[in-house]
Amino acid sequence: MASANDKPRETATPSASTVSINETSSARSIATRLTDAEFGAVEAAAADAGKKVAEWLREAALAHARASSGAAEQTDPILLAEIMGMRSLMLNLFAKASEGPLTTDDLRKMSAYSDSIKEQRAQDYMAQRRHRNSPKTTDKP
């Protein structure tokens, strides 16, 4: 015996003018459990953003998911440049210190050198990383 649920459903897609910005045709949902403190933090963040909790959670989850798919976009270029500068400074300090005592002038020169190359080293590192992670193409006839 066929029930009413077995019938194919006809749905009409609303025109863009009838759909508000907050309406979505999302068909899936995710449930999670939070402690009272966690829920309070989420609720406060949503209120600060002027959004409902569900809307704020959806946007936060999607932003995190999208950011995770592009690891290169997650790299802070300023922080990477500073790390590259510190790396250069440390390597030069150890190399020079193995030769004997360091002078104030030695430190000043090494610091200036590290500052002068850090941005370029960070850019080079990111270019190598993009090249390594890019899809490989073969030029076979």
Contacts in CASP RR format, 6 or more apart in sequence:
PFRMAT RR
TARGET T0000
AUTHOR 0000-0000-0000
METHOD contacts of the structure
MODEL  1
MASANDKPRETATPSASTVSINETSSARSIATRLTDAEFGAVEAAAADAG
KKVAEWLREAALAHARASSGAAEQTDPILLAEIMGMRSLMLNLFAKASEG
PLTTDDLRKMSAYSDSIKEQRAQDYMAQRRHRNSPKTTDKP
22 55 0 8 1.000
30 61 0 8 1.000
34 42 0 8 1.000
42 53 0 8 1.000
42 56 0 8 1.000
42 57 0 8 1.000
43 53 0 8 1.000
45 56 0 8 1.000
45 60 0 8 1.000
46 52 0 8 1.000
46 53 0 8 1.000
46 55 0 8 1.000
46 56 0 8 1.000
46 57 0 8 1.000
49 56 0 8 1.000
50 56 0 8 1.000
51 59 0 8 1.000
67 73 0 8 1.000
67 74 0 8 1.000
68 74 0 8 1.000
71 133 0 8 1.000
72 126 0 8 1.000
72 129 0 8 1.000
72 130 0 8 1.000
72 133 0 8 1.000
75 126 0 8 1.000
77 122 0 8 1.000
77 123 0 8 1.000
77 126 0 8 1.000
80 122 0 8 1.000
80 125 0 8 1.000
80 126 0 8 1.000
81 118 0 8 1.000
81 119 0 8 1.000
81 121 0 8 1.000
81 122 0 8 1.000
82 118 0 8 1.000
83 122 0 8 1.000
84 117 0 8 1.000
84 118 0 8 1.000
84 121 0 8 1.000
84 122 0 8 1.000
84 125 0 8 1.000
85 114 0 8 1.000
85 115 0 8 1.000
85 117 0 8 1.000
85 118 0 8 1.000
85 121 0 8 1.000
86 114 0 8 1.000
88 113 0 8 1.000
88 114 0 8 1.000
88 117 0 8 1.000
88 118 0 8 1.000
88 121 0 8 1.000
89 110 0 8 1.000
89 111 0 8 1.000
89 114 0 8 1.000
92 110 0 8 1.000
92 113 0 8 1.000
92 114 0 8 1.000
93 102 0 8 1.000
93 107 0 8 1.000
93 110 0 8 1.000
96 102 0 8 1.000
96 106 0 8 1.000
96 110 0 8 1.000
END
